[in-house]
Amino acid sequence: AASSCLLLLLLPWLLTASHSPPGCKIRITSKGLDLVKQEGLRFVEQELQNITVSDLHGKEGQFHYNISQVKVMDLQLAFSDLYFQPQQHLVFNINNASISLRFRRQLLYWFFYDIGSINASADGVHIHTVLQLAKDDSGRLKISNITCNASIARMHAGFSGTLRKVYEFLSTFIVTGMRFLLSQQICPSLEHASLVLLNSVLDTVPVRNYVDEHVGIDYSLLRDPVVSTDTLDLDFKGMFFPRARENQELENHAVEPVIKETERMVYVAFSESFFDSAMHAYFQAGVLAIELQGEKVPKDLEVLLRATFFGTIFVLSPAVDGPLRLVLQVSAPPRCIIKPSGTSISVSAFLNISLVPPGRPAVQLSSMAVETKLSAKVFLQGKALRVQLDLRRFRIYSRQSALESLALFSLQAPLKTLLQLTIMPIINERTKKGVQIPLPEGMDFTKEVVTNHAGFLTVGADLHFSKGLREVIEKYRPAPTGPAYPSSRPAEPSVDPRQL
């Protein structure tokens, strides 16, 4: 009984521990799916136009026939639908479509031989396809399975030539055979298009890649996608790591992003842990430091430091005079705070002031603590998430003596100006490149709107195809390893009727 009670007490904690909160979350809505359907329909048309139908040959009494070089001439896929199906599926339906064909005919009847082409049409084509979405072993979204059913209600063939009456007699055998062969090729073609070609597009989504020479980011999926009737939700780890310690992982204590909106095509949410992990990774990489020396130190600030600060604290002799060096270094990983009113970043640092006499060791004059608060403007451009920082609050105090802290009071304003005019442009230049959002190649965001919440922010946007599916597929098409589905090459027409 005691163990049962303990299990009940631990159950909520175990459930929470097993559900790691995402640092980044993406929701695709039904409006976004409508755009995907338009591009997907063009892709399906191209795939069905390339299907290969086996030759058809047979014998009825003294009649020998051979149908070869079947080619799809035109498709009419006017009635189609793509929609979500809980819990992990996309359903693609094509109803009452038509396919126009042209193929080569050969007929031998006793000593009469006829050769030519036939135009045919398959009407009432119905295709029902269900795609199952899942997370693969590398944490990438994939189409893991497909079920497909295809049928053709009617097929017509137009015959001409001297033996037209004979073909009309045999049309039942020919049309029935052609309808069977065509319907048998539709689903294998779509299965190959989904499991091989579309998955090659999903392979372009960044999962674990380098942002720059210092840090990388992990966009692996934490779990299988969650599909409702109106949305597809994807939970990504969304965690940065220093390249020197790629296996390092931070524990995520941030609030899990919650997306409730469905008005836009896509929503991307970022928790505080997403930004905290970025700053922690850069801090561990040792790059959150800036050094100014000699001519790089603003003249007004140098004059003020020498006349006011040094004159109060130090008695300097000409023997130790030299160029000024300022080193601003972050002392702890910065922290991000997201509120409905805005996003801010708290930074603790220290500023070392030294003199660097030519040919002599540097002489440290002071080491002061710096506390700042930066406002952060987060925005998307293309597929890059970017941050523009602005200095809002600044405070310095001495780490050595109360007398020095008193002298620092007059330096608050000029040092803040130094940060705004000299340091902040350097920082913003480093963040200008941004980090890519996990979308396939060829798909971009437009009309982005950022909304802040308590502990996370969301970016609502519409989608735009800058490249077509076919263009991306051809760029990343896998090398052929063998026939992906049953097919046969059309036979060349016989020149000798006896070969029939």
C-alpha positions, 0 to 999 in steps of 0.5 A: 500500500505504501509503495502504491501511494508513493507511485501515485505521488511520483506519477505527475513528476514522471509524466512531466519528466518524460515530456520534455518541453520544446524550445521551438514549436511549429504549427501548420494550419489548414490555410497553410495546407491549402498552399501545400496542396496547390504545389503538391497537386502540380507535383502529383501531375508531373509524377503521373505523367511519367508513369510507365505502363507495360505492353499489352499483347494477346490473341483472340482466335486468328487475331494477334494484337500488341499495344506498346509505347503507352504515354500519358498525354494530359491529366485533369485533376480538378477535384482534389483535397488535402486535409489533416487526419488525427493523429499522425496522418495527411489524406490526399484525395483525387476524385473524378479525374481524367487521364488522356493516353496515346499508345501504339497498336499492332494487329495481325489477322491472317495475312493482314497487318495494321500498325498505328496509334490509338488515343484513349482516355481514362475517366472517373479516376479516383485516388485515395492516399493516406500519408503517415508522418513520424519522427525518424531515428535522427529526429527528422520529420518523415513520411513513414508509411503510405496507403493508396487505393486507385480505381478507374471507372471508365476507359474509352479508346478511339480506333481508326484505319482499315481494321477499325471494325476489328479493333472495335470488336477487340476493344473490350479486351484491349480497354479492359487490359489497359485500364487494369495496367494503368490503375496498377501503376498509379499507386506505386508511382505515388508511393515512390513519390512520397517515400523517396522524393518527398522525403528527400525534400524533408531531408533539407530541413535542418536538424543538427547543424552549425550556426557559425564557427562557435555554436550549432543548433539542435532542431531534432523533433522530440516526439511524433507530430500531433495532428488535429482536424485543423492543425499539425504541431511539431515540437523541436528541441530548439537548443544551441550548443558550443561546437567544442562540446557538441554533446552538452545539453542544458536542462529546459526549465522554461515555460512550454510554448502554447499556440492557440491561433489558427488564422495564419498559415504557420506559427512558430513559437520560441521559449525563453530556453531557446534564447538562453541556450544560445547565449549559454553556448556563446558564453561557453565558447568564450566569445562574449568579450570585446576589447578596445585598445589605443585608437579604438577607444573613443577620445572623449571617453579616454580624456574623461577617464584620465582626467576624472577617474584616474585623477581621483583614484590613482596617482600616475607617473609618466613612467607607467603611462601608455595607451588605454585598453578596455576589456568588456567580458560577460561574467555569466550566461545572459538570461532572456525574459519574455513578457507580453510587454516585450523581450529583454536580456539581462547581462552581467559583465566586468570591465577591466581598464588597463594601461599598455606601455610600449614594450612593457607588461600591461598595468591593470588600473581597475576592474568594475562590475557591469549590469545591463538590460537590453531590449530585444526585437525579434523578427523573421526575414525569409527563414532567418530568425534575427534579433536586434538589441538596444541598451536600456539600463546600465549600472557600474560599481566597483569590485574593489573599494567604496571610494572607487564606486563613488568615482564611477558615478560620473562615468555612468553616462559616458560608458553607457554612450560608449556601449550604445555607439561602439559596442552595440553595433558590433553585437548587432552585426554579429546577430545580423545573420540570424539562425535558420528556422526548420523549414524545407528548402524552397519554402519561406515566410511572409507577412510575419507578425511577432506576439509576446506571451509570458515565457515565450513568443510566437511568430505568425506568418504566411508561407511562400514557395520560392522554389517548386517541389520539383526543383528541390527534388531534382537538386537533392534527388537520391542516386538510383539504386534499382527500380522503386516500383514495377515498371517495364520499358515500352517495346519497340514496334515489330517490323515483322508481323510474324513476331506478333 
